[in-house]
Amino acid sequence: MIQDPLALTAVITGATGLAFWLHGKFRWAAGMSATLLVIIFGAVLSNLGLVAAESPVYDLISGPLVSLAIVWLLLAVDLREVRRAGPRMLGAFALAVGATVVGALTASAIWGGAFPGVVAQLAGVMTGTYSGGGLNFVAVGRAVGLPTNLFAAATAADNVVTALWIAASLLLPGLLGRFYAASRVSGVAVADAEPAAGAGAGPANKPANAAASDTLRISFFSPAALRPLDLALLIGLAALLVVVSEWLGAAATGIPAVLWLTTLAVICAQIPLVRRLQGSMLLGGVALHLFFAILGIASRVAEIVRVGPEVFFFTVTVVAVHGLLLYLGAWLLRFDVETTAVASQAAVGGPSTALALALARKRYDLALPGVVVGLLGYAAGNYAGIAVARLVGAWLG
């Protein structure tokens, strides 16, 4: 069994690097996502008894490093981009977040008895993760104190349900499209929106290519120029914001430190000097996936079985209500089904899955708007998750 801190660090970073490499090399791995792969790798290492069950390395990654990751990822939230999403995408995304909140409340009412004393925490975490993705799962889970065994079980359920919802989102536009308003494509016809394979692209492809190119700069997996000065400033700024947010969280009772951290990071992201710093998304992506490796290590089969299947049913209920209310609301408000599907993915899976869905559906005009609202969800999910946790806590005790 590996217990040495440096050896454990090597194993964790190696598993994360392998997940990134597989994601970029093989189609099947890209479909699973690097997040799910690194969780699986961690779970295999743990359940085979190859790594220690507890270590200061785990505490360091799940504590200070996660806080830094939250800052780095939120520094990608440029509020000036929100207007580029357009009123339809913003409206559909707001509807998606609202549907998630109702889904979490519904799941709490149905399954709350299976989680005595912790249903509020679980409802808050599910609201957070299905309002912006995995970053919110981690941030809200830490803020509300979700127990470790439930954290691991909820992570497993979240990954399965998110994968199922991605598949559903690929199919639903084709099945339901005739019942919804006609899609509006900005700047390029759907038939002409395929990005060119070579340098001889025609002018009809330029708007779509420009939009798709813009989305690459916020991907976890895209290349970026990393300058030592930028990295030093990003690390220093993130550390400073974590310290200030923890001080404010202690001084202002009732407002968790993660909300201060979210607010301060989003404010800093609007400062031109900070926006010019390169590498925040990559730093945040690597740090967040190191934490997912820790979640995998904590995912011991015995612990998940002990929690029981109810956490899976809770998660399915949240997403089922989300989908039902979102698609019904979109039909009533006359949103087109493609925009609705991408907005749903931005909420449930975050900007990466929103981008993947837009490209898979060959709606390249929706790629950048989906990414923009997905990044907005990084911030919105933290506020919504904490609010729902407190609401359910007051409601069900």
C-alpha positions in Angstrom: 0.0 0.0 0.0 1.3 3.4 -1.0 1.4 5.8 2.0 4.4 8.1 1.4 3.1 11.7 0.6 5.3 12.2 -2.4 4.5 8.7 -3.8 0.8 9.4 -3.3 1.1 12.7 -5.0 2.8 11.0 -8.0 0.1 8.4 -8.2 -2.7 11.0 -8.1 -1.2 13.3 -10.6 -0.3 10.4 -12.8 -3.9 9.1 -12.8 -5.1 12.7 -13.6 -2.6 13.0 -16.5 -3.6 9.6 -17.8 -7.2 10.6 -17.8 -6.4 13.8 -19.8 -4.3 11.9 -22.3 -7.0 9.3 -22.9 -9.6 12.1 -23.2 -7.6 13.7 -26.0 -6.5 10.5 -27.7 -9.6 8.3 -27.9 -13.2 9.0 -28.9 -14.6 6.6 -26.3 -12.6 8.3 -23.5 -13.8 11.8 -24.7 -17.3 10.4 -24.5 -16.8 9.3 -20.9 -15.1 12.6 -20.0 -11.8 13.0 -18.1 -13.7 13.7 -14.9 -15.3 10.2 -14.9 -12.1 8.5 -15.9 -10.0 10.1 -13.1 -12.7 9.1 -10.6 -12.7 5.5 -11.9 -8.9 5.4 -11.6 -9.0 6.7 -8.0 -11.7 4.2 -7.1 -9.8 1.3 -8.6 -6.6 2.2 -6.7 -8.6 2.5 -3.5 -10.7 -0.6 -3.8 -7.7 -2.7 -4.7 -6.0 -1.5 -1.5 -3.1 0.1 -3.5 -3.3 3.6 -1.8 -3.9 4.6 1.8 -7.4 5.4 2.9 -6.3 8.6 4.6 -3.4 11.0 4.0 -2.4 14.6 4.6 -2.1 14.8 0.7 -5.8 14.2 0.4 -6.5 16.9 3.0 -4.3 19.3 1.1 -6.0 18.7 -2.2 -9.6 18.6 -0.9 -9.0 21.7 1.2 -6.7 24.6 0.1 -6.2 23.3 -3.5 -10.0 23.1 -4.2 -10.4 26.7 -2.9 -7.7 27.8 -5.3 -9.4 25.9 -8.1 -12.7 27.7 -7.5 -10.9 31.0 -7.9 -9.0 30.0 -11.0 -12.1 28.7 -12.8 -14.3 31.7 -11.8 -11.6 34.0 -13.2 -12.8 32.8 -16.6 -16.3 34.4 -16.0 -16.2 37.5 -18.2 -19.6 39.2 -17.6 -19.1 41.2 -20.8 -19.6 37.9 -22.7 -23.1 37.4 -21.2 -24.6 39.7 -23.8 -23.2 37.5 -26.5 -25.3 34.6 -25.2 -28.4 36.4 -26.3 -31.8 36.7 -24.5 -33.0 33.3 -25.6 -30.1 31.4 -24.3 -30.1 33.4 -21.1 -33.8 32.9 -20.7 -33.5 29.2 -21.3 -30.6 28.9 -18.8 -32.5 30.8 -16.1 -35.4 28.4 -16.7 -33.0 25.5 -16.4 -31.6 26.7 -13.1 -35.2 27.3 -11.8 -36.2 23.8 -12.9 -33.2 22.3 -11.0 -34.2 24.1 -7.8 -37.8 22.7 -8.1 -36.2 19.3 -8.8 -34.1 19.4 -5.6 -37.1 20.5 -3.5 -39.2 17.7 -5.0 -36.4 15.1 -4.4 -36.1 16.3 -0.8 -39.9 15.9 -0.2 -39.9 12.4 -1.7 -36.6 10.9 -0.5 -35.8 13.2 2.5 -36.6 10.4 5.0 -33.7 8.3 3.6 -31.2 11.0 4.6 -32.0 12.1 8.2 -30.0 15.1 9.2 -28.3 15.6 5.8 -31.0 16.0 3.2 -30.5 19.7 3.2 -26.8 19.3 2.4 -27.6 16.8 -0.4 -30.3 19.0 -1.9 -27.9 22.0 -1.9 -25.2 20.0 -3.6 -27.5 18.7 -6.3 -28.8 22.1 -6.9 -25.3 23.5 -7.3 -24.0 20.8 -9.6 -27.1 20.9 -11.8 -26.9 24.7 -12.1 -23.3 24.8 -13.4 -21.5 21.5 -13.2 -18.8 19.7 -11.1 -17.2 22.9 -9.7 -20.4 23.7 -7.9 -20.7 20.1 -6.6 -17.3 20.5 -4.9 -17.8 24.1 -3.7 -21.3 23.6 -2.3 -20.5 20.2 -0.8 -17.6 21.6 1.1 -19.6 24.7 2.2 -22.5 22.7 3.6 -20.4 19.9 5.1 -21.7 16.9 3.1 -20.4 13.8 4.8 -17.5 12.0 3.1 -19.3 8.8 2.4 -22.4 10.6 1.0 -20.0 12.8 -1.0 -18.6 9.7 -2.7 -21.9 8.1 -3.3 -23.4 11.3 -4.6 -20.5 11.8 -6.9 -21.0 8.3 -8.4 -24.7 9.0 -8.9 -24.0 12.4 -10.4 -21.6 11.0 -13.0 -24.0 8.3 -14.1 -27.0 10.6 -14.3 -25.1 13.3 -16.1 -23.9 10.8 -18.7 -27.5 9.6 -19.2 -28.7 13.2 -19.5 -26.1 14.0 -22.1 -27.4 11.0 -24.2 -31.0 12.2 -23.7 -30.1 15.8 -24.7 -28.6 14.4 -28.0 -31.9 12.6 -28.7 -34.6 15.0 -27.4 -34.2 17.8 -30.0 -34.8 15.3 -32.8 -37.8 13.7 -31.1 -39.4 16.9 -29.9 -38.3 19.5 -32.4 -41.6 19.6 -34.3 -43.5 20.7 -31.2 -41.2 23.7 -30.6 -40.6 27.1 -32.2 -38.3 27.1 -35.2 -34.6 27.4 -34.4 -33.0 30.8 -35.2 -29.4 30.5 -36.4 -27.2 33.6 -36.0 -25.0 34.5 -38.9 -24.8 31.1 -40.6 -27.2 28.5 -41.9 -27.3 25.1 -40.1 -26.3 23.3 -43.3 -23.3 25.6 -43.8 -22.2 25.6 -40.2 -19.8 22.6 -40.4 -16.3 23.9 -39.6 -13.9 23.4 -42.5 -11.4 20.6 -42.3 -8.7 22.5 -44.2 -7.4 26.0 -44.7 -9.6 26.6 -47.8 -12.7 27.3 -45.8 -15.3 29.4 -47.6 -16.7 32.6 -46.1 -19.9 30.9 -45.1 -18.0 29.0 -42.4 -16.3 32.0 -40.8 -18.9 33.0 -38.3 -19.3 29.4 -37.0 -15.6 28.9 -36.9 -15.0 32.1 -35.1 -17.5 31.2 -32.4 -16.2 27.7 -32.0 -12.6 29.1 -31.8 -13.6 31.5 -29.1 -14.9 28.6 -27.0 -11.6 26.8 -27.1 -9.9 29.4 -24.9 -11.9 28.3 -21.9 -11.6 24.5 -22.4 -9.8 22.5 -19.8 -7.9 20.7 -22.6 -7.0 23.4 -25.0 -3.3 24.6 -25.4 -2.5 28.0 -23.9 0.6 30.2 -23.6 1.8 29.8 -20.0 4.1 32.6 -18.8 5.8 32.3 -15.4 4.7 35.8 -14.4 1.1 35.0 -15.2 1.2 31.8 -13.2 2.9 33.5 -10.2 0.2 36.2 -10.2 -2.6 33.8 -10.6 -1.4 31.7 -7.7 -0.8 34.7 -5.5 -4.2 36.3 -6.4 -6.1 33.1 -5.7 -4.4 32.6 -2.4 -5.1 36.1 -1.4 -8.8 35.8 -2.3 -9.1 32.5 -0.3 -7.6 34.2 2.8 -9.9 37.2 2.5 -13.0 35.1 1.9 -12.3 32.9 4.9 -11.8 36.1 7.0 -15.1 37.5 5.7 -16.8 34.2 6.3 -15.7 34.2 9.9 -16.5 37.9 10.4 -19.9 38.0 8.7 -21.9 35.1 10.3 -24.5 33.6 8.0 -22.6 34.1 4.8 -20.4 31.1 4.0 -16.8 31.7 2.9 -17.5 30.1 -0.5 -20.0 32.8 -1.4 -17.5 35.5 -0.5 -14.9 33.6 -2.6 -17.4 33.3 -5.5 -18.2 37.0 -5.4 -14.7 38.2 -5.0 -13.4 36.0 -7.8 -16.1 37.1 -10.2 -15.4 40.8 -9.4 -11.7 40.3 -10.0 -12.4 38.5 -13.3 -13.8 41.8 -14.7 -10.6 43.7 -14.1 -8.7 44.1 -17.4 -5.3 43.3 -15.9 -6.6 40.1 -14.4 -8.4 39.1 -17.7 -5.0 39.4 -19.5 -3.5 36.7 -17.3 -3.2 33.4 -19.2 -3.7 29.9 -17.7 -6.4 30.3 -15.0 -8.7 27.7 -16.7 -5.9 25.2 -17.1 -4.7 25.6 -13.5 -8.3 25.3 -12.2 -9.0 22.3 -14.4 -6.0 20.4 -13.2 -6.6 21.2 -9.6 -10.3 20.3 -9.8 -9.4 16.9 -11.4 -6.9 16.2 -8.7 -9.8 16.5 -6.3 -11.9 14.2 -8.4 -9.1 11.6 -8.1 -9.5 12.0 -4.3 -13.2 11.5 -4.6 -12.5 8.3 -6.5 -10.2 7.1 -3.7 -13.0 7.8 -1.2 -15.4 5.8 -3.4 -15.1 2.5 -1.6 -17.7 0.0 -2.6 -18.6 -0.9 0.9 -19.2 2.8 1.8 -21.4 3.4 -1.3 -23.4 0.2 -0.6 -23.9 1.3 3.0 -25.3 4.7 1.9 -27.8 2.7 -0.3 -29.5 3.3 -3.7 -31.6 6.2 -2.4 -28.9 8.7 -3.3 -29.2 7.5 -7.0 -33.0 7.9 -6.9 -32.6 11.3 -5.3 -30.3 12.4 -8.1 -32.6 10.9 -10.9 -35.5 12.8 -9.4 -33.7 16.1 -9.5 -32.7 15.7 -13.2 -36.1 14.2 -14.2 -38.0 17.2 -12.7 -35.4 19.6 -14.3 -36.0 18.1 -17.7 -39.7 18.0 -17.5 -40.2 21.6 -16.2 -37.5 23.0 -18.6 -38.9 21.5 -21.8 -42.5 22.3 -20.8 -41.5 25.9 -19.9 -39.5 26.2 -23.1 -42.5 25.1 -25.1 -44.8 27.6 -23.4 -42.3 30.4 -23.8 -41.6 29.4 -27.4 -37.9 28.7 -27.0 -36.5 26.5 -29.7 -35.6 23.0 -28.7 -31.9 23.2 -29.6 -31.3 26.2 -27.4 -33.2 24.5 -24.7 -31.0 21.4 -24.9 -27.8 23.3 -24.8 -29.0 25.5 -21.9 -29.9 22.3 -20.0 -26.4 20.9 -20.6 -24.8 24.2 -19.5 -26.7 23.8 -16.2 -26.4 20.0 -15.7 -22.8 19.4 -17.0 -21.2 22.9 -17.2 -19.7 24.7 -20.2 -17.7 21.7 -21.5 -20.8 19.5 -22.0 -22.8 22.5 -23.4 -20.0 23.0 -26.0 -19.9 19.2 -26.8 -23.7 19.1 -27.3 -23.7 22.1 -29.6 -21.0 20.7 -31.7 -22.5 17.2 -31.8 -25.8 18.7 -32.9 -23.9 20.8 -35.5 -25.3 24.0 -34.0 -22.0 25.8 -34.0 -23.9 29.1 -33.5 -24.9 27.8 -30.0 -21.4 26.8 -29.0 -20.2 30.1 -27.6 -23.6 31.1 -26.0 -23.7 27.7 -24.3 -20.2 28.1 -22.9 -21.0 31.6 -21.7 -24.0 30.6 -19.7 -22.1 27.5 -18.5 -19.4 29.7 -17.0 -22.1 31.9 -15.5 -23.4 28.8 -13.9 -20.1 28.4 -12.1 -21.1 31.4 -10.0 -24.9 31.0 -10.0 -24.7 27.4 -8.9 -22.9 28.3 -5.7 -25.5 30.9 -4.7 -28.4 28.6 -5.6 -27.0 25.6 -3.9 -26.4 27.3 -0.6 -29.9 28.9 -0.8 -31.6 25.6 -1.4 -29.6 23.9 1.4 -30.8 26.5 3.8 -34.4 26.4 2.5 -34.6 22.6 2.9 -32.9 22.8 6.3 -35.6 25.2 7.5 -38.3 23.2 5.8 -37.4 19.6 6.8 -35.1 20.4 9.7 
